[in-house]
């Protein structure tokens, strides 16, 4: 059995294609790290609890509206999600004012993953951008603090959104979200509910997969607070 000249040509073409793809991935990743920041792998084999809901602490500060939640009028989701975490930690913060302090904003005011650790570093809080799996995310939520995630605004769309996760069970993920039109929880007369949006786990996985040609490794992003 022997290889023909055509076989050698096909092998050479395949090698060049793989070489080009590998080079493109390396270059894209270097550019992404510079523009978006470093993300650390954070995976877990299993979840510690089948369900968990973060509760408001006695130190939790409400928004000026008197609610746990505040809603953005335009952009600024990175600021609003960060402000929610700060209020949970007992610090008065509004989304609009917080967003003014969020660093590394791109043209049009869009924040990038490294904006979140950069902002919290100003407050003396270590926050690490991670990529991982659902078990790791759930285990972080089960530590009792809201966890900021990066998701797609809609399945199949490239616009990204920062929001806080405050709970999960076997079927759903529970958000504290800053876009009022997405709220699907009745908050009337219930001061203990710490979430305002419920998304099925299957839909959440689709929203959470933010991998694109321009950022292939940036998917399943969330932020771990030390």
N, C-alpha and C positions, 0 to 999 in steps of 0.2 A: 504494500500500500504506500502511495507516495502523494505528495502535495503538488498541485499544478501551480502554474504561474498565477492563475486567477485566485487560488486559495491564498497565496502569499499576499496578493493585492487586497483581498477582503480583510485579512488579518491586520495588515498595515493600516487600512482605513479605520478598523475598529479600535486599534491602538491609539490612533490620532484623535478619534472621537472621545475616548476615555481620557486621554491626556488633556484635551481641551476642556472637557467637563470638570476634571479635577482642578485645573488651573483656574477656571472661572469660579468654582466654589471657594477656593482659597482666597482669591482676590475679593469676591463678594463678601466673605466673612470678615476679612480685614477691614473693608470699608464699613461694614455693619458695626463692628466693634468700636470703630472710631466715632461713628455717628450715633449709634444707639446705646453703646455701652456693653460691658462684659456681662454675660449671663452664666450662672453657675448651675451645673447639673444637680438636681435634688429629687431623688426617687425613693419610693418606699414599696416594700413587698406587699404590705397589707395595711388596712386601716385599724386603728386602735378601738374605734367606736363605730357602730353601725349608723348612728345618727348623733348629731351634736348641734346645739344652737348657742351662739354667743349671747350672753345677757348683758344689758347695760349695767355698768358698775355704779356704786354709790357716787363715785367721782365723775361719772360721765356728764359732760356739759351738753345741753341741748343747743340747737341752732337758735338764732334770734327769733324765729317764728314760733318757738315753743315746742317744736317737734324734734325728734331725733334726726329727721331728714330735711335737707334743703335741695332745691332744684335749680339747675343751671338754666339761664335764659338763652345762652348761645353755646360757646365752647367752654373749655376749662375743666373737663372731667378729671384731669390729673389733680387739680386743685381741690375739687369737691370731694374726691375720694380720700385725699390726704387729710383734708379738714375733718372728715368723719372719724378717721383714726385718731387725730389729735384730740378731738372732743371726747372720744372714748377713753383716752389717757388722762382726761381732766383738764385740758387746755382749751380755752375759748378760741375758736377759729371759724371763719366763714370761708366758703368756697371761693368767692371772688377775690378776697384779700389774699388767701393762700396762693391762688393761682398766680398772682403778681410776683410771688417769691419763688415760684417753680423755675429752676434753671434749665438751660439747654433747650429752650423752646425753638421750634423751627418756624419757617415763614408761615404766617397765618395764625400763629399761636398754638400750633400743635405740639404737644409734649412727646417725648420719646422715653423708652424704658429707663435710661439712666437719669431722667429727670426726677424720678421718685427717690432713689437713694441720695441724689444730690440735694434735694429739698430737705429730707429728714436729717441729713448730716448737719445742716445748719442748725437744727434743733437739738443736736447732741444725741441723735438716735441712729443706731446702725441698722440700715435696711439693705438687704442683698437681693438683687434681681436674679431669679432662678428660672430654669426650665425643668419640668419634671412630669410626673404623672398624677392622676387623680387621687391616689392613695396618699401621696406626699402632701398634696394640697389639703386634703381632709384632716390629716394629722396636724397641720399648722393651724387650721381653724379650731381644732379640738384643744389647742393651748389656751383658748379663751379670748383671743383678740381678733378683730376683723382683719381679713387678708385682702390686700389689693391684688386684682388680677388684670391682665390685658386680654380683651376679647374683641371679636369683630362686632361692629354695630348690628349687622344682620348676617345671617348665613350666606356665604357666597360673595359678600361685599368686602372690599379692602379697607374701608374706614375702620379705624381702631378706637377702642373705648376703654377707659379705666373705670373700674367699679370695685366696690367692696363686697366680699362674700362673708356672711355672718352665720351661715348654717347649712346643714345638709341632712338628708335622710337617704333611704335606699332608692328613692325615685326622683328626687329633686335637689336642686341647688338654690339657696336662698340669698338674695342680694339686698344690699343697701345701695340703691342706685340713685343717680342724680338727674336722670331724664324722666320728667314727670309723665310723659305720654306712654312710657313703658311700665308704669306701676300697675300691678294687677292684684294687689292685696288691699282689703278693706281695713283701713287704719282707724276708723271711727271708734272712739270710746275704748281703745285698747292701748294703754300707755306702755305695755310691756313688750309689744312686738318690736323686734329689732331688725326687721327686714320689710321691704316694700315691694319686692318683685320675686316671683317664683318661676324657675325655668327647669324643665325636665332635664335629667342628667344626660340623656341622649342628645338633646339640643345644645346643652352647655358644651359638650365635647366638640361639637361642630363650631360653635362660636369661639371656643378656646384655641382651636387650631388656627393660629395666625401665620403659619408658614406660607411664604410667597417666594417667587423667583428672586425678588430683591432682598429677601431676608429668610432664606430657607431654613436656618437653624433656630429662628426666633419663633417658637411655638410653645403652647402650654406655659405661658409666663405668669409668674406670681412673685410676690415680694415677701421675704422672710425677715421678721423683726427680731433683733437680738435683745 
